[in-house]
């Protein structure tokens, strides 16, 4: 794909928002814009948000409890040429929606919310390029108190499985990002807090996304 002149929108959580980087210019979205010839970039990252709808709203976290991806995809510019969705780690980490199954189609389970979001984006952008990126590795991705008792990889695999059904391309950052915070030297280099990529980690993601889109 020739990226020159394209308008791109990013829907995501705190990683897309830029938590962990030293400035907005170092976010993966902004690095991507700097190393490509896209004409316009819009960042719709909100920290703490999830793909699935939160079931119990808490006053102290209301901003991201009421701003799931499914509830705000309609805020994206309607004339985008490319839409990139990067989420799922918060659904695993602190979301309270049930995991669900492939047959679900509502935003109230994780699996259903992926279906809901993917189909809604296709209907909103029938001729645009829609891409999903899987979560990267994180610390404590086998925490029994998170993810409905499932590992992060289960959340990654469902994005890939449901995207295949809709024929949506997936950049599997869980497999190819080169960021694994369980290895101390990589955690220090790319993801010091075990979750959010730093400047170097964000640049890795931006360059992987550039190559992925250009190869389409």
KERORO-95275 format. One line per 5 residues: number of its first residue (from 1); their letters; for each residue x, y, z of N, C-alpha, C. Coordinates in pm, 1 decimal, padded with zeros to 6 digits, always signed. Each point is the difference from the previous one (the first is absolute). Example, Ala and Ser with C-alpha at 12.3 -4.5 7.8 and 13.67 -1.06 7.14 Angstrom:
2
1> AS> +01319.0,-00569.0,+00780.0,-00089.0,+00119.0,+00000.0,+00090.0,+00120.0,+00000.0 | -00035.0,+00105.0,-00072.0,+00082.0,+00119.0,+00006.0,-00077.0,+00109.0,+00073.0
END
This chain:
216
1> XXXXX> +00083.5,-00119.7,+00000.0,-00083.5,+00119.7,+00000.0,+00087.1,+00124.9,+00000.0 | -00036.6,+00093.8,-00083.3,+00067.3,+00128.7,-00000.5,-00064.8,+00088.4,+00106.8 | +00077.3,+00037.4,+00101.1,-00054.8,+00076.5,+00112.1,-00005.9,+00150.7,-00027.4 | +00064.6,+00044.2,-00104.8,+00008.0,+00143.2,-00028.0,-00138.7,+00059.3,-00018.3 | -00028.2,+00106.8,+00075.9,-00125.3,+00071.3,-00013.1,-00117.7,-00062.0,+00071.5
6> XXXXX> +00021.8,-00110.5,+00070.0,-00110.0,-00068.0,+00068.1,-00030.2,+00066.2,+00134.4 | -00126.8,-00009.0,+00041.4,-00042.8,+00046.1,+00131.8,-00019.1,-00122.3,+00088.6 | +00064.3,-00001.3,+00117.0,-00002.6,-00116.6,+00086.9,-00052.2,+00035.7,+00138.9 | -00084.5,-00086.2,+00055.3,-00052.9,+00017.4,+00134.7,+00042.5,-00118.1,+00086.6 | +00039.2,+00029.5,+00123.9,+00040.9,-00103.0,+00094.9,-00098.9,-00003.1,+00115.3
11> XXXXX> -00058.9,-00117.1,+00023.7,-00090.7,-00020.9,+00113.2,+00071.5,-00089.1,+00100.6 | +00015.9,+00048.9,+00123.0,+00077.1,-00079.3,+00094.4,-00014.5,+00044.8,+00144.5 | +00092.3,-00050.0,+00081.1,+00000.1,+00025.0,+00143.6,+00119.2,+00087.0,+00038.1 | +00057.3,-00022.1,+00118.4,+00107.9,+00086.1,+00047.0,+00126.5,-00011.7,-00084.1 | +00023.9,-00116.2,-00060.8,+00118.5,-00013.9,-00084.9,-00013.1,+00090.3,-00121.3
16> XXXXX> -00118.6,+00003.4,-00059.2,-00024.7,+00091.1,-00112.4,+00003.4,+00145.1,+00047.1 | -00052.4,+00024.1,+00118.4,+00001.4,+00136.5,+00055.2,+00142.1,+00049.3,+00024.3 | +00092.5,-00091.8,+00027.6,+00139.7,+00037.8,+00015.3,+00057.7,-00019.0,+00137.5 | -00074.2,-00063.6,+00091.5,+00054.5,-00028.1,+00132.0,+00126.9,-00083.9,-00013.5 | +00104.1,+00041.9,+00069.2,+00127.8,-00070.2,-00007.1,+00102.4,+00068.4,-00087.3
21> XXXXX> -00045.9,+00086.2,-00091.3,+00092.7,+00073.8,-00085.6,+00029.3,+00137.1,+00061.0 | +00106.5,+00062.1,-00046.9,+00044.7,+00125.4,+00059.7,-00075.9,+00122.4,-00050.4 | -00069.0,-00012.5,-00112.7,-00075.7,+00112.5,-00056.5,-00095.8,-00052.6,-00105.9 | -00093.7,+00083.7,-00042.9,-00093.4,-00041.4,-00104.6,+00073.4,-00036.7,-00128.3 | +00109.0,+00069.7,-00028.7,+00074.3,-00026.9,-00122.9,+00062.0,-00138.8,-00001.1
26> XXXXX> +00012.9,-00062.1,+00118.3,+00060.8,-00131.9,+00010.7,-00102.8,-00113.2,+00004.4 | -00128.9,+00033.0,-00002.0,-00102.6,-00103.7,-00005.9,+00014.2,-00078.0,-00130.0 | -00039.1,-00126.9,+00000.1,+00014.0,-00078.4,-00123.5,-00082.1,+00061.2,-00113.2 | -00112.7,+00061.8,+00032.1,-00083.0,+00062.7,-00103.2,+00072.7,+00115.8,-00066.5 | +00069.3,+00079.5,+00079.6,+00069.2,+00117.2,-00053.3,+00129.5,-00038.8,-00070.2
31> XXXXX> +00068.3,-00102.1,+00051.7,+00118.9,-00049.5,-00069.1,-00040.4,-00057.2,-00135.7 | -00109.0,-00075.2,-00003.0,-00050.6,-00053.5,-00126.7,-00025.7,+00113.0,-00099.1 | -00062.7,+00105.3,+00046.5,-00029.2,+00113.6,-00087.0,+00128.7,+00063.9,-00051.7 | +00100.3,+00008.0,+00085.2,+00125.9,+00063.5,-00037.7,+00078.1,-00080.5,-00103.4 | -00013.4,-00133.0,+00002.9,+00079.9,-00083.2,-00090.4,-00077.6,-00044.7,-00123.7
36> XXXXX> -00122.1,+00045.8,-00013.4,-00079.3,-00029.3,-00119.4,-00042.5,+00131.9,-00063.4 | -00072.5,-00009.9,-00107.8,-00049.4,+00120.7,-00066.5,-00151.1,+00009.5,+00009.3 | -00056.5,-00048.8,+00112.0,-00142.7,+00018.5,+00019.7,-00028.7,+00149.3,+00011.4 | -00115.8,+00039.6,-00047.1,-00032.4,+00142.4,-00001.3,-00056.1,+00048.7,+00132.5 | -00065.2,-00090.4,+00075.1,-00063.4,+00040.0,+00125.8,-00011.7,-00119.3,+00092.0
41> XXXXX> +00022.5,+00023.9,+00129.2,-00012.0,-00104.4,+00101.3,-00087.0,+00050.4,+00113.1 | -00092.5,-00084.5,+00044.2,-00083.7,+00031.4,+00114.6,+00018.6,-00108.8,+00105.6 | +00028.0,+00041.7,+00123.7,+00023.4,-00092.5,+00110.2,-00122.2,-00001.1,+00091.7 | -00063.4,-00116.5,+00011.3,-00118.0,-00016.4,+00084.8,+00031.0,-00096.8,+00114.6 | +00115.7,+00017.8,+00060.7,+00038.1,-00083.8,+00112.4,-00049.1,+00058.9,+00131.9
46> XXXXX> -00063.8,-00081.0,+00081.9,-00042.8,+00039.5,+00134.7,+00051.8,-00104.4,+00097.2 | +00077.9,+00045.0,+00096.9,+00060.1,-00091.1,+00095.6,-00102.7,-00082.1,+00075.7 | +00030.4,-00127.7,+00019.7,-00084.0,-00088.4,+00078.0,-00117.9,-00060.7,-00073.3 | -00026.4,+00042.5,-00121.7,-00119.1,-00048.3,-00069.3,+00018.9,-00141.1,-00053.2 | -00112.8,-00063.8,-00026.1,-00004.0,-00139.7,-00041.6,-00081.4,-00013.9,-00127.5
51> XXXXX> +00015.1,-00112.4,-00066.5,-00083.7,-00028.2,-00116.4,-00143.5,-00023.0,+00045.6 | -00017.2,-00081.6,+00103.0,-00133.5,-00035.4,+00048.5,-00054.5,+00103.3,+00098.3 | -00130.8,+00005.8,+00007.3,-00068.3,+00090.9,+00091.6,+00018.9,-00045.0,+00144.5 | +00037.0,+00093.8,+00086.1,+00012.4,-00029.5,+00143.1,-00138.5,-00025.9,+00058.0 | -00011.0,-00101.2,+00084.8,-00130.0,-00037.1,+00055.1,-00035.8,+00079.7,+00125.3
56> XXXXX> +00100.0,+00030.7,+00082.9,-00023.4,+00076.8,+00122.1,+00078.0,+00130.4,-00007.2 | -00070.2,+00111.7,-00001.1,+00063.1,+00131.5,-00010.7,+00044.3,+00046.4,+00138.7 | +00126.8,+00041.1,+00009.5,+00054.3,+00047.9,+00126.7,+00024.3,+00150.5,-00009.4 | -00043.8,+00077.5,+00100.0,+00019.2,+00145.7,-00006.3,+00145.1,+00041.1,-00019.8 | +00093.6,-00074.6,+00059.5,+00140.5,+00040.3,-00008.1,+00063.3,-00031.9,-00135.8
61> XXXXX> -00065.7,-00083.9,-00078.8,+00055.5,-00035.8,-00131.5,-00103.3,+00019.7,-00110.0 | -00092.4,+00091.9,+00021.4,-00113.4,+00012.8,-00091.1,+00043.1,+00036.7,-00141.7 | +00108.7,+00076.4,-00017.1,+00040.7,+00043.2,-00133.5,+00024.0,-00117.3,-00092.7 | +00071.2,-00100.7,+00049.2,+00020.9,-00113.7,-00089.0,-00104.4,-00109.2,+00015.2 | -00076.4,+00002.3,+00105.2,-00108.4,-00097.4,+00011.7,-00110.8,+00025.6,-00102.1
66> XXXXX> -00021.2,+00125.6,-00036.8,-00108.3,+00033.1,-00093.4,+00051.6,+00028.9,-00139.9 | +00127.3,-00033.1,-00025.7,+00059.6,+00032.1,-00129.8,+00064.0,-00121.9,-00066.0 | -00072.2,-00111.4,-00000.3,+00051.4,-00117.7,-00069.5,+00014.7,+00030.7,-00149.3 | +00081.0,-00079.2,-00065.8,+00018.0,+00018.3,-00144.8,-00134.1,-00011.1,-00071.7 | -00083.3,-00094.6,+00044.3,-00129.7,-00020.0,-00063.9,-00091.4,+00121.5,+00014.1
71> XXXXX> +00018.7,+00074.4,+00108.2,-00086.8,+00114.3,+00025.8,+00050.9,+00129.5,-00062.4 | +00121.5,+00000.2,-00054.5,+00052.3,+00125.8,-00054.4,+00063.3,-00010.7,-00138.2 | -00014.1,-00113.6,-00066.6,+00054.8,-00009.1,-00136.3,-00065.7,+00102.9,-00092.3 | -00122.9,+00038.9,+00031.9,-00071.6,+00097.1,-00082.2,+00057.0,+00140.2,+00006.5 | +00093.1,+00024.6,+00093.3,+00064.1,+00130.9,+00009.1,+00113.1,+00016.1,-00102.2
76> XXXXX> +00044.9,-00110.4,-00059.0,+00108.3,+00007.7,-00097.6,-00046.7,+00074.8,-00124.4 | +00091.0,+00073.2,-00062.0,-00034.5,+00073.6,-00121.6,-00058.1,-00095.3,-00104.5 | -00112.4,+00035.4,-00059.1,-00065.6,-00092.0,-00093.5,+00071.0,-00015.8,-00133.5 | +00095.3,+00088.5,-00029.5,+00067.4,-00007.0,-00130.1,+00140.9,-00057.8,+00009.6 | +00028.2,-00075.3,+00105.4,+00132.3,-00059.5,+00014.1,+00025.4,-00101.1,-00110.8
81> XXXXX> +00124.1,-00003.1,-00046.9,+00041.5,-00100.1,-00098.0,+00047.5,-00127.8,+00069.3 | +00055.3,+00016.3,+00120.7,+00053.5,-00112.6,+00076.3,-00045.2,+00014.9,+00144.9 | -00046.8,-00108.4,+00059.0,-00036.2,-00002.2,+00141.9,+00080.9,-00110.8,+00066.9 | +00074.0,+00037.5,+00104.1,+00080.8,-00096.4,+00074.1,-00055.4,-00010.3,+00142.2 | -00029.9,-00121.2,+00042.6,-00054.4,-00025.7,+00133.7,+00103.0,-00078.4,+00079.1
86> XXXXX> +00034.4,+00051.5,+00118.8,+00102.4,-00063.0,+00084.5,-00054.0,-00008.4,+00141.1 | -00047.1,-00117.2,+00039.3,-00057.6,-00015.2,+00132.8,-00003.2,-00145.3,+00042.8 | -00060.5,-00023.0,+00115.1,-00014.9,-00134.2,+00052.8,+00075.3,-00023.7,+00129.3 | +00109.5,+00074.4,+00020.0,+00077.9,-00025.0,+00121.9,-00076.0,+00041.9,+00125.5 | -00082.6,+00103.5,-00009.2,-00078.8,+00041.1,+00116.9,-00120.9,-00090.3,+00021.9
91> XXXXX> -00052.6,-00057.6,-00107.7,-00106.2,-00099.5,+00017.1,+00052.7,-00115.2,+00084.3 | +00123.9,-00040.0,-00026.5,+00063.9,-00103.1,+00080.6,+00034.0,+00052.0,+00139.5 | +00058.8,+00117.9,+00008.1,+00057.5,+00048.3,+00124.8,-00099.4,+00039.4,+00106.6 | -00105.7,+00072.9,-00038.3,-00094.9,+00044.4,+00102.8,-00143.0,+00015.7,-00050.5 | -00030.2,-00054.9,-00115.6,-00138.0,+00002.3,-00046.1,-00084.9,-00100.3,+00076.7
96> XXXXX> -00130.3,+00028.5,+00010.5,-00086.8,-00092.7,+00073.3,-00101.7,-00069.6,-00090.1 | +00013.0,+00018.9,-00130.9,-00089.8,-00070.7,-00091.5,+00038.7,-00147.1,-00007.2 | -00096.9,-00090.5,-00006.0,+00032.0,-00141.8,-00018.8,+00077.3,-00020.2,-00130.2 | +00079.6,-00106.2,-00006.9,+00076.0,-00026.5,-00122.9,-00093.9,-00033.9,-00114.9 | -00098.9,-00082.4,+00023.2,-00096.8,-00033.1,-00103.2,+00051.2,-00104.0,-00097.4
101> XXXXX> -00067.7,-00009.8,-00115.0,+00034.7,-00098.6,-00101.4,-00011.2,+00061.2,-00138.7 | +00045.9,-00074.2,-00098.8,-00002.5,+00048.8,-00138.0,-00141.7,+00034.0,-00045.7 | -00098.8,-00066.2,+00056.0,-00138.4,+00021.3,-00043.6,-00058.9,+00131.2,+00051.3 | +00059.4,+00062.5,+00099.7,-00053.5,+00124.2,+00056.5,+00008.9,+00114.3,-00100.4 | -00095.2,+00090.6,+00006.9,-00001.4,+00113.6,-00092.5,-00030.3,+00133.3,+00069.0
106> XXXXX> -00003.3,+00003.7,+00133.7,-00025.8,+00126.1,+00069.0,+00128.5,+00051.4,+00063.1 | +00000.9,+00126.7,+00038.0,+00118.8,+00061.2,+00058.6,+00019.3,-00036.7,+00147.0 | -00085.1,-00085.7,+00053.7,+00004.3,-00032.7,+00142.7,+00092.9,-00115.8,+00034.5 | +00055.7,-00068.4,-00098.6,+00105.4,-00097.8,+00023.5,+00118.6,+00038.9,-00087.0 | +00117.7,-00048.2,+00036.1,+00119.4,+00033.8,-00078.0,-00012.5,-00049.5,-00144.4
111> XXXXX> -00037.0,-00125.3,-00016.8,-00012.2,-00053.7,-00135.6,-00110.1,+00071.6,-00078.3 | -00112.2,+00023.1,+00065.8,-00108.9,+00070.3,-00066.8,+00037.7,+00141.1,-00038.5 | +00075.3,+00066.9,+00086.8,+00040.6,+00137.5,-00027.8,+00093.8,+00007.8,-00119.3 | +00087.9,-00098.4,-00016.1,+00086.4,-00001.1,-00117.9,-00084.2,-00012.3,-00126.4 | -00096.5,-00092.3,+00001.8,-00092.7,-00011.9,-00113.4,-00071.0,+00132.4,-00025.8
116> XXXXX> -00055.3,+00056.7,+00106.5,-00077.2,+00123.7,-00011.8,+00085.5,+00111.1,-00060.5 | +00121.8,+00014.8,+00050.3,+00086.9,+00107.5,-00046.4,+00043.9,-00022.0,-00143.8 | +00041.5,-00120.8,-00031.5,+00047.3,-00026.3,-00136.0,-00110.7,+00019.9,-00103.0 | -00116.7,-00053.6,+00027.6,-00111.2,+00016.1,-00094.2,-00041.3,+00146.9,-00011.9 | -00002.3,+00070.9,+00112.7,-00038.4,+00141.2,-00002.1,+00099.5,+00082.4,-00080.5
121> XXXXX> +00128.1,-00029.2,+00013.3,+00100.7,+00073.6,-00076.9,-00011.7,-00029.9,-00148.9 | -00026.2,-00125.0,-00034.5,-00018.4,-00034.0,-00140.9,-00119.1,+00075.1,-00057.7 | -00107.9,+00007.5,+00075.5,-00118.7,+00069.9,-00048.5,+00023.2,+00150.2,-00008.6 | +00082.1,+00054.7,+00090.4,+00029.3,+00143.8,-00002.1,+00102.3,+00033.8,-00108.1 | +00093.1,-00091.1,-00023.8,+00107.9,+00023.9,-00096.7,+00006.2,-00116.1,-00099.6
126> XXXXX> -00099.1,-00011.8,-00087.7,-00007.1,-00117.1,-00088.1,+00115.9,-00012.3,-00098.1 | +00065.7,+00110.6,-00032.9,+00109.6,-00006.4,-00097.4,+00134.2,+00040.5,+00060.5 | +00003.7,+00033.5,+00127.1,+00126.3,+00037.0,+00064.8,+00076.2,-00125.6,+00041.7 | +00127.3,+00018.5,+00031.0,+00081.7,-00108.4,+00054.0,-00014.9,+00000.7,+00151.7 | -00043.9,-00111.9,+00055.0,-00016.3,-00016.2,+00144.7,+00100.7,-00103.8,+00046.4
131> XXXXX> +00078.6,+00035.8,+00100.6,+00104.3,-00088.8,+00051.1,-00010.7,-00006.3,+00151.9 | +00015.6,-00117.5,+00055.5,+00008.6,-00017.3,+00144.9,+00142.1,-00039.7,+00036.5 | +00045.9,+00048.0,+00114.9,+00127.5,-00042.8,+00055.3,-00027.0,-00070.3,+00132.1 | +00063.4,-00114.4,+00021.6,-00020.1,-00073.1,+00124.9,+00078.4,+00066.3,+00112.7 | -00038.4,-00027.5,+00124.9,+00081.9,+00047.1,+00112.6,+00142.8,-00053.2,-00009.3
136> XXXXX> +00092.9,+00079.2,+00050.1,+00136.2,-00048.5,+00017.8,+00005.8,-00079.7,+00129.9 | +00111.4,-00070.6,+00019.4,+00019.4,-00068.0,+00128.0,-00000.3,+00102.4,+00113.3 | -00035.5,-00043.4,+00118.8,-00000.8,+00084.7,+00118.2,+00043.4,-00083.3,+00119.3 | +00039.4,+00066.1,+00106.1,+00030.6,-00070.1,+00123.5,-00128.1,-00061.1,+00057.5 | +00013.9,-00112.4,+00066.1,-00113.0,-00066.7,+00066.2,-00112.8,-00036.2,-00095.3
141> XXXXX> +00034.3,-00052.7,-00116.8,-00105.1,-00034.8,-00095.3,-00060.1,-00137.8,+00025.9 | +00036.2,-00060.8,+00111.9,-00063.9,-00123.7,+00044.8,-00059.5,+00020.3,+00139.2 | -00040.8,+00120.1,+00031.6,-00054.3,+00032.4,+00131.4,-00140.4,-00058.9,+00015.1 | -00020.9,-00093.8,+00091.6,-00132.1,-00064.2,+00010.8,-00112.0,+00095.2,+00041.0 | +00034.6,+00115.9,+00054.5,-00103.6,+00096.2,+00038.4,-00040.8,+00090.5,-00115.3
146> XXXXX> +00065.0,-00014.0,-00114.3,-00031.8,+00080.4,-00118.3,-00053.3,-00089.9,-00110.8 | -00063.8,+00061.7,-00096.3,-00035.0,-00070.0,-00122.2,-00094.8,-00116.8,+00014.7 | -00094.6,+00008.4,+00093.8,-00094.9,-00109.7,+00018.7,+00070.1,-00133.4,+00021.0 | +00117.9,+00005.1,+00060.5,+00075.9,-00121.7,+00025.1,+00075.1,-00052.2,-00120.7 | -00001.8,+00075.9,-00109.9,+00068.6,-00039.1,-00123.5,+00126.9,+00082.7,-00017.7
151> XXXXX> +00099.1,-00051.0,-00070.8,+00120.8,+00077.7,-00024.8,-00023.5,+00106.2,-00107.3 | +00090.1,+00096.2,-00006.0,-00009.6,+00104.5,-00102.6,-00006.7,-00060.0,-00139.7 | +00071.1,-00108.8,-00021.9,+00002.8,-00059.4,-00134.0,-00139.3,-00039.2,-00047.6 | -00088.1,-00038.6,+00090.1,-00136.9,-00032.2,-00040.0,-00069.2,+00122.4,-00059.4 | +00029.0,+00117.4,+00055.6,-00056.4,+00125.1,-00050.8,+00060.0,+00035.8,-00135.9
156> XXXXX> +00128.2,-00025.0,-00013.4,+00067.5,+00021.0,-00129.1,-00059.7,-00091.3,-00106.6 | -00013.4,-00127.5,+00032.8,-00046.3,-00097.8,-00098.2,-00141.7,+00028.7,-00048.4 | -00085.1,+00054.7,+00087.4,-00137.2,+00030.5,-00042.7,-00003.7,+00115.2,-00099.1 | +00086.2,+00098.5,+00018.5,+00007.5,+00107.4,-00099.5,+00034.4,-00059.3,-00135.9 | +00097.4,-00088.4,-00003.4,+00043.6,-00060.8,-00126.1,-00109.1,-00088.2,-00059.9
161> XXXXX> -00065.5,-00078.5,+00083.4,-00103.6,-00090.4,-00050.4,-00118.8,+00076.7,-00058.9 | -00046.3,+00100.8,+00072.9,-00117.9,+00073.7,-00047.4,+00035.9,+00088.8,-00118.5 | +00120.6,+00055.2,-00000.6,+00043.8,+00079.0,-00115.5,+00005.7,-00085.7,-00126.2 | +00040.2,-00124.2,+00015.6,+00002.3,-00090.9,-00116.1,-00139.8,-00016.4,-00057.8 | -00100.0,-00008.4,+00087.8,-00138.6,-00014.3,-00045.4,-00041.6,+00119.9,-00085.7
166> XXXXX> +00043.3,+00120.7,+00039.8,-00036.5,+00121.0,-00073.6,+00102.9,+00038.2,-00106.2 | +00104.3,-00080.0,-00014.2,+00107.5,+00026.9,-00095.1,+00066.4,+00135.3,+00027.2 | +00022.9,+00026.8,+00127.9,+00068.0,+00122.2,+00042.7,+00145.8,-00033.9,+00030.3 | +00094.2,+00071.3,-00059.3,+00141.9,-00027.1,+00026.3,+00036.6,+00027.6,+00146.1 | +00087.0,-00083.1,+00055.1,+00044.3,+00013.6,+00139.0,+00152.5,+00004.0,+00004.3
171> XXXXX> +00052.6,+00104.3,+00063.1,+00142.5,+00005.4,+00030.3,+00016.9,-00060.8,+00138.8 | +00058.0,-00118.6,+00005.4,+00009.7,-00075.3,+00125.2,+00122.8,+00044.6,+00078.9 | -00015.3,+00109.7,+00072.1,+00110.9,+00053.8,+00078.3,+00038.8,-00093.2,+00114.1 | -00092.5,-00080.3,+00046.4,+00031.2,-00096.5,+00105.6,+00110.5,-00094.8,-00047.3 | -00001.4,-00030.9,-00130.0,+00096.5,-00093.9,-00056.4,+00124.9,+00065.8,-00056.3
176> XXXXX> -00012.4,+00123.6,-00051.9,+00111.7,+00054.7,-00079.1,+00054.1,+00134.1,+00048.5 | -00050.7,+00054.7,+00110.0,+00043.7,+00134.5,+00040.3,+00143.9,+00004.0,+00048.6 | +00050.9,-00112.4,+00049.6,+00133.5,+00002.3,+00059.5,+00002.3,+00065.0,+00137.1 | -00118.1,+00010.5,+00062.4,-00012.4,+00058.8,+00133.6,-00051.8,-00106.6,+00094.8 | +00082.6,-00044.9,+00093.2,-00038.9,-00101.7,+00097.1,+00050.4,+00043.6,+00138.2
181> XXXXX> -00086.1,+00065.4,+00078.3,+00043.8,+00055.0,+00129.2,+00036.4,-00104.3,+00104.7 | -00026.9,-00127.0,-00025.9,+00045.7,-00102.5,+00093.3,+00151.0,-00024.3,-00011.0 | +00061.1,+00051.7,-00106.2,+00145.0,-00005.5,-00014.5,+00054.4,+00135.0,+00045.9 | +00073.3,+00005.7,+00110.0,+00038.5,+00127.9,+00060.1,+00066.6,+00098.9,-00095.3 | +00088.4,-00047.6,-00087.9,+00067.5,+00094.9,-00089.3,-00096.9,+00061.3,-00099.7
186> XXXXX> -00100.5,-00077.3,-00044.9,-00099.4,+00056.2,-00091.2,-00097.2,+00090.8,+00073.9 | -00033.7,-00036.7,+00121.7,-00086.4,+00088.3,+00078.7,+00065.5,+00136.1,+00017.8 | +00128.9,+00001.5,+00035.5,+00071.6,+00125.9,+00018.2,+00009.5,+00078.9,-00129.7 | +00019.3,-00070.6,-00111.0,+00020.5,+00067.8,-00127.9,-00128.5,+00053.7,-00060.8 | -00110.7,-00072.5,+00016.2,-00120.1,+00033.2,-00077.5,-00127.9,+00021.2,+00081.1
191> XXXXX> -00008.3,-00054.4,+00122.3,-00127.8,+00001.0,+00071.3,+00024.4,+00001.8,+00150.5 | +00057.5,+00107.9,+00053.0,+00046.9,+00000.8,+00139.4,-00105.7,-00031.1,+00105.4 | -00125.0,+00036.3,-00024.4,-00102.6,-00026.6,+00101.6,-00069.6,-00134.7,-00021.7 | +00044.9,-00074.2,-00098.8,-00057.1,-00131.0,-00026.3,-00126.9,+00000.8,-00081.8 | -00044.5,+00118.1,-00042.0,-00124.8,+00010.9,-00076.1,+00010.0,+00099.9,-00115.0
196> XXXXX> +00049.2,+00121.3,+00028.9,-00000.5,+00107.2,-00100.3,+00136.5,+00013.2,-00067.2 | +00005.6,-00006.9,-00132.1,+00127.0,+00019.9,-00068.8,+00054.7,+00141.5,+00023.2 | +00131.6,+00009.8,+00014.5,+00064.2,+00130.6,+00008.3,+00026.2,+00052.0,-00141.6 | +00084.1,+00101.7,-00013.5,+00025.9,+00057.2,-00132.3,+00051.1,-00105.2,-00097.4 | +00094.5,-00081.4,+00045.5,+00058.0,-00101.6,-00087.5,-00103.2,-00107.1,-00036.4
201> XXXXX> -00082.2,-00039.5,+00096.6,-00103.8,-00098.4,-00027.1,-00104.7,+00052.5,-00096.1 | -00038.5,+00126.3,+00017.6,-00098.5,+00061.4,-00089.2,+00053.3,+00008.0,-00142.6 | +00128.0,+00029.1,-00013.3,+00058.5,+00005.9,-00134.3,-00001.5,-00136.7,-00066.7 | +00025.8,-00105.8,+00077.7,-00006.8,-00134.6,-00056.7,-00139.8,-00028.5,-00054.6 | -00102.4,+00036.4,+00077.1,-00136.7,-00023.5,-00044.7,-00030.6,+00080.6,-00125.2
206> XXXXX> +00042.6,+00125.8,-00003.3,-00026.1,+00085.6,-00115.6,+00063.2,-00056.8,-00126.5 | +00121.3,-00047.2,+00010.4,+00070.1,-00052.7,-00117.6,-00059.9,-00133.3,-00045.2 | -00043.0,-00082.7,+00094.8,-00067.2,-00123.9,-00037.6,-00131.6,+00029.3,-00072.0 | -00075.3,+00097.7,+00049.8,-00126.3,+00035.8,-00063.4,+00024.0,+00055.9,-00139.8 | +00100.3,+00081.9,-00015.2,+00033.1,+00055.2,-00132.4,+00027.2,-00112.8,-00099.7
211> XXXXX> +00084.9,-00093.1,+00038.4,+00031.1,-00110.7,-00089.3,-00121.2,-00086.9,-00029.0 | -00083.9,-00021.4,+00101.8,-00119.6,-00083.0,-00015.4,-00095.6,+00063.0,-00101.2 | -00025.3,+00129.4,+00013.3,-00093.4,+00067.7,-00090.4,+00058.3,+00011.7,-00141.4 | +00126.6,+00029.0,-00009.3,+00062.4,+00014.4,-00131.4,+00000.3,-00132.6,-00077.3 | +00000.7,-00110.2,+00073.8,+00002.3,-00131.6,-00064.4,-00139.6,-00045.2,-00045.7
216> X> -00103.6,+00071.2,+00038.8,-00136.3,-00039.7,-00036.8,-00030.9,+00036.5,-00145.5
END
